[in-house]
Amino acid sequence: MKKSVKWVAATAAVMLTLSATAGMTSSADEGTTVKAGFIFLHDENSTYDLNFLNGAKAACEKLGIEYMTKTNIPEGQEAYEAACELADAGCNFIFADSFGHEDYIIEAAKEYPNVQFSHATGTKAHTEGLDNFHNAFASIYDGRYLAGIVAGMKTQKNYIGYVAAKGIPEVIRGINAFTLGVQSVNPDAKVEVVFTDTWYDPTVEKQAALELLNKGVDIIAQHQDTTAPQVAAEEKGAYCIGYNFPTSDAAPKAYLTAA
């Protein structure tokens, strides 16, 4: 389960939305077929984006849906342009996978009212009032809570570090869930957080982990899309907890589990 939970969750979210879209388009126009477009912040080098790439491929192949992908699309005007290009290419369902894409996907949704847009982890679908714009994500905080239990049972110093990406709801609820998991088995343990304001920057994320390790934490957890915090933990003789999928090969002596 640990190896597949996030990939399955991502796939399920995409499949559910695609299935709903397929039903909608076929009832509105019997000759319409679904063509999906996917926008990814990075590429397969990011553990987070790799999960979505795998999920998109599996969902579309399972449903027999044609699809297109765009990788390495920044959280800026490029996201809007990518969405428009996919819509112009005939995609009638478009999914973007990063928090910072949201405002640009909303603008594309306004311009293409006959195309369904879905966005991972965002917060604005309920305020925009658009029938063709949606937010979707899996309940990753469940995995965070379980990872926190592991950390709470393993720590010897009752001092755990957490390298976090950005101060947004997705990240904050993950920190809270992890900390509650720690406290459920070890009320004396403390979790200290460092924010990097990055999703994928090995240098910055390793430095943040080292900052915590130099303060004395004996476990490093993370909400980052690189394995750099785990490498830092192994170098310092500490333990680590990953995020998107099992990465024991990055830090074999330090690795405990992944959310």
VENWOZI-V440111 format. One record per run of one state. SS is the DSSP state (@ for helix, = for strand, . for the rest). FROM is the first residue (numbers start at 1). TO is the last residue. If there is no record, write none. Layout:
SS|FROM|TO, SS|FROM|TO
//
This chain:
.|1|4, @|5|28, .|29|34, =|35|39, .|40|46, @|47|63, .|64|65, =|66|70, .|71|76, @|77|88, .|89|92, =|93|96, .|97|98, @|99|111, .|112|115, =|116|120, .|121|124, @|125|128, .|129|132, =|133|136, .|137|139, @|140|154, .|155|158, =|159|164, .|165|168, @|169|185, .|186|189, =|190|195, .|196|201, @|202|215, .|216|218, =|219|222, .|223|227, @|228|235, .|236|238, =|239|242, .|243|254, =|255|258, .|259|259
//
